[in-house]
């Protein structure tokens, strides 16, 4: 089972975390977090945006042991060194983070981990059946205000336009506009996002995919 280690900025987002947690196992990966991280599962108040619904607070990833010697990751700064050490201790293949560029390429390759933006990771690795299951779970629990599978799918595009596009044929709806600028860096490392092969030249990975997978 592929291990996907969640950065704190991913844990803080209920929908993203739930897509990774609930959709992970049937998609062939397991999302985990470090035992030393602070849980980010506080209930959310009712809101008009269905992707900010409370149900995401119900699913939290299992915790793994904290890693040692964070100082070995000299190219990565501050607290991110410990996060990378924790991901290595969890034997993760991928570090899911919104701040991919915070992690130095040499540090990532030294432990065979690729840092990946959650939208890119989910668009590539989350199966359609798993995605539909998560949508149904949210719709079932979102009662104030209620929503529909198509409505929730459209709202997903605000945070995850790639995920919406990957599963656009499931529901007949247009994406909600995303207010967020596209991140400059969405992947860094030497492990292919699809086949998980370690390549000798990380520059050959385009949006996380090796030449063979592309």
C-alpha positions as CSV (number, residue, x, y, z in Angstrom):
1,X,0.0,0.0,0.0
2,X,1.4,3.4,-1.0
3,X,1.8,5.8,1.9
4,X,0.8,9.4,1.4
5,X,2.0,11.7,4.2
6,X,-0.2,14.8,4.8
7,X,1.4,18.2,5.6
8,X,-0.4,20.3,8.1
9,X,-1.8,22.7,5.5
10,X,-3.6,19.7,3.9
11,X,-4.9,18.4,7.3
12,X,-6.5,21.8,7.9
13,X,-8.8,21.4,4.9
14,X,-11.8,19.1,5.6
15,X,-12.7,18.3,2.0
16,X,-9.1,17.7,0.9
17,X,-8.4,15.6,3.9
18,X,-11.5,13.5,3.5
19,X,-10.9,12.9,-0.2
20,X,-7.5,11.6,0.8
21,X,-8.7,9.6,3.8
22,X,-11.9,8.0,2.6
23,X,-10.9,7.7,-1.0
24,X,-7.4,6.6,-0.3
25,X,-7.7,2.9,0.6
26,X,-10.0,1.9,-2.3
27,X,-7.6,3.9,-4.6
28,X,-4.5,2.0,-3.4
29,X,-2.9,4.5,-1.0
30,X,-3.2,5.3,2.7
31,X,-3.1,8.9,4.0
32,X,-1.2,9.3,7.3
33,X,0.0,12.2,9.6
34,X,2.7,12.4,12.2
35,X,2.0,11.8,15.8
36,X,3.7,15.1,16.7
37,X,1.4,17.2,14.5
38,X,-1.6,19.0,15.9
39,X,-4.9,17.5,14.9
40,X,-6.9,19.8,12.5
41,X,-10.4,18.4,12.8
42,X,-12.4,21.1,14.5
43,X,-16.1,21.1,13.5
44,X,-17.1,23.8,11.0
45,X,-20.1,26.0,11.4
46,X,-22.9,25.7,8.7
47,X,-22.0,27.6,5.6
48,X,-23.3,28.3,2.1
49,X,-20.3,26.6,0.5
50,X,-20.9,22.8,0.6
51,X,-17.2,22.1,0.4
52,X,-16.8,23.7,3.8
53,X,-19.3,21.3,5.4
54,X,-18.7,19.7,8.8
55,X,-18.6,16.1,7.7
56,X,-14.9,16.4,6.8
57,X,-14.1,16.7,10.5
58,X,-15.3,13.2,11.0
59,X,-12.4,11.6,9.1
60,X,-8.8,12.0,10.3
61,X,-5.7,10.0,9.2
62,X,-3.8,7.5,11.4
63,X,-0.7,8.9,13.1
64,X,2.8,7.6,12.6
65,X,6.0,7.9,14.6
66,X,7.9,11.2,14.5
67,X,11.1,11.2,12.5
68,X,14.6,11.9,13.8
69,X,17.5,14.0,12.6
70,X,15.5,16.7,10.7
71,X,18.7,18.7,10.5
72,X,20.0,16.4,7.7
73,X,17.6,18.1,5.3
74,X,19.8,21.2,5.0
75,X,18.1,22.6,1.9
76,X,14.7,22.7,3.6
77,X,13.9,25.4,6.1
78,X,12.4,25.6,9.6
79,X,9.6,23.3,10.7
80,X,9.4,21.7,7.2
81,X,12.5,19.8,8.0
82,X,10.7,17.9,10.7
83,X,7.7,17.3,8.4
84,X,10.0,15.7,5.9
85,X,11.7,13.6,8.6
86,X,8.2,12.5,9.8
87,X,7.3,11.5,6.2
88,X,10.5,9.5,5.9
89,X,9.9,7.8,9.2
90,X,6.4,6.8,7.9
91,X,8.1,5.3,4.8
92,X,6.0,7.5,2.7
93,X,6.3,7.6,-1.1
94,X,4.6,11.0,-1.3
95,X,4.4,14.1,0.8
96,X,1.1,15.8,0.1
97,X,1.5,19.6,0.6
98,X,0.3,22.9,-0.7
99,X,3.8,24.3,-0.4
100,X,5.8,21.9,-2.6
101,X,8.5,24.5,-3.2
102,X,9.2,24.6,0.6
103,X,11.0,21.2,0.2
104,X,14.4,21.0,-1.4
105,X,14.8,18.6,-4.3
106,X,18.0,17.1,-2.9
107,X,16.4,16.5,0.5
108,X,13.4,14.8,-1.1
109,X,15.4,12.6,-3.4
110,X,17.7,11.5,-0.4
111,X,14.7,9.7,1.1
112,X,12.9,8.8,-2.2
113,X,9.9,11.0,-1.5
114,X,8.1,13.2,-4.0
115,X,6.3,16.3,-2.7
116,X,2.9,16.7,-4.5
117,X,0.2,19.3,-4.5
118,X,-3.0,17.7,-3.3
119,X,-5.0,18.6,-6.4
120,X,-2.5,17.0,-8.7
121,X,-2.1,13.9,-6.5
122,X,-5.9,13.3,-6.2
123,X,-6.5,13.9,-9.9
124,X,-4.0,11.2,-10.7
125,X,-4.5,8.6,-7.9
126,X,-8.1,8.9,-6.8
127,X,-10.3,6.4,-8.7
128,X,-13.7,7.4,-10.0
129,X,-15.6,5.0,-7.8
130,X,-13.7,6.3,-4.7
131,X,-14.5,9.9,-5.7
132,X,-18.2,9.2,-6.1
133,X,-18.2,7.5,-2.7
134,X,-16.8,10.6,-1.0
135,X,-19.2,12.9,-2.8
136,X,-22.1,10.7,-1.7
137,X,-20.9,10.8,1.9
138,X,-20.7,14.6,2.0
139,X,-24.1,15.0,0.3
140,X,-25.7,12.6,2.8
141,X,-24.3,14.6,5.8
142,X,-24.7,18.1,4.4
143,X,-28.2,19.2,5.5
144,X,-27.8,22.9,6.2
145,X,-27.9,23.8,3.5
146,X,-28.6,20.6,1.5
147,X,-26.7,19.9,-1.7
148,X,-26.7,17.4,-4.5
149,X,-23.9,15.2,-5.9
150,X,-23.6,17.5,-9.0
151,X,-23.6,20.6,-6.8
152,X,-20.9,19.3,-4.5
153,X,-18.9,18.1,-7.5
154,X,-19.1,21.6,-9.0
155,X,-18.0,23.2,-5.7
156,X,-15.0,20.8,-5.6
157,X,-13.6,22.8,-8.5
158,X,-13.0,25.8,-6.2
159,X,-10.2,24.0,-4.4
160,X,-9.4,21.2,-6.8
161,X,-9.9,22.1,-10.5
162,X,-7.8,19.1,-11.6
163,X,-9.9,16.7,-9.6
164,X,-13.1,18.2,-11.0
165,X,-11.7,17.7,-14.6
166,X,-10.6,14.2,-13.9
167,X,-14.1,13.2,-13.0
168,X,-16.1,15.6,-15.1
169,X,-18.0,12.8,-16.8
170,X,-19.6,11.7,-13.6
171,X,-22.0,14.6,-13.2
172,X,-23.6,17.0,-15.8
173,X,-22.5,20.3,-14.3
174,X,-20.1,23.2,-14.9
175,X,-17.2,23.9,-12.4
176,X,-17.5,26.6,-9.9
177,X,-14.9,29.3,-10.5
178,X,-11.7,29.0,-8.4
179,X,-10.7,32.2,-6.6
180,X,-7.2,30.8,-5.9
181,X,-4.2,31.4,-8.1
182,X,-2.5,28.4,-9.6
183,X,0.5,27.3,-7.5
184,X,3.8,27.8,-9.3
185,X,5.2,24.5,-8.2
186,X,3.0,21.4,-8.0
187,X,5.5,18.5,-7.9
188,X,9.1,18.0,-6.8
189,X,11.0,14.8,-6.5
190,X,12.3,11.8,-8.4
191,X,9.4,9.3,-7.8
192,X,6.8,9.1,-10.6
193,X,3.3,9.9,-9.4
194,X,1.7,7.1,-11.3
195,X,4.1,4.1,-11.5
196,X,6.2,5.2,-8.4
197,X,9.5,4.4,-10.3
198,X,12.5,6.4,-9.1
199,X,14.0,8.2,-12.1
200,X,17.7,9.1,-12.3
201,X,16.9,12.6,-13.7
202,X,14.0,14.4,-11.8
203,X,13.8,16.9,-14.7
204,X,12.3,14.1,-16.9
205,X,9.2,14.1,-14.6
206,X,6.6,16.4,-16.1
207,X,3.7,17.2,-13.7
208,X,4.9,14.2,-11.7
209,X,4.9,11.7,-14.6
210,X,7.9,9.9,-16.0
211,X,8.3,9.6,-19.8
212,X,6.8,6.1,-19.8
213,X,3.7,7.1,-18.0
214,X,3.2,10.2,-20.1
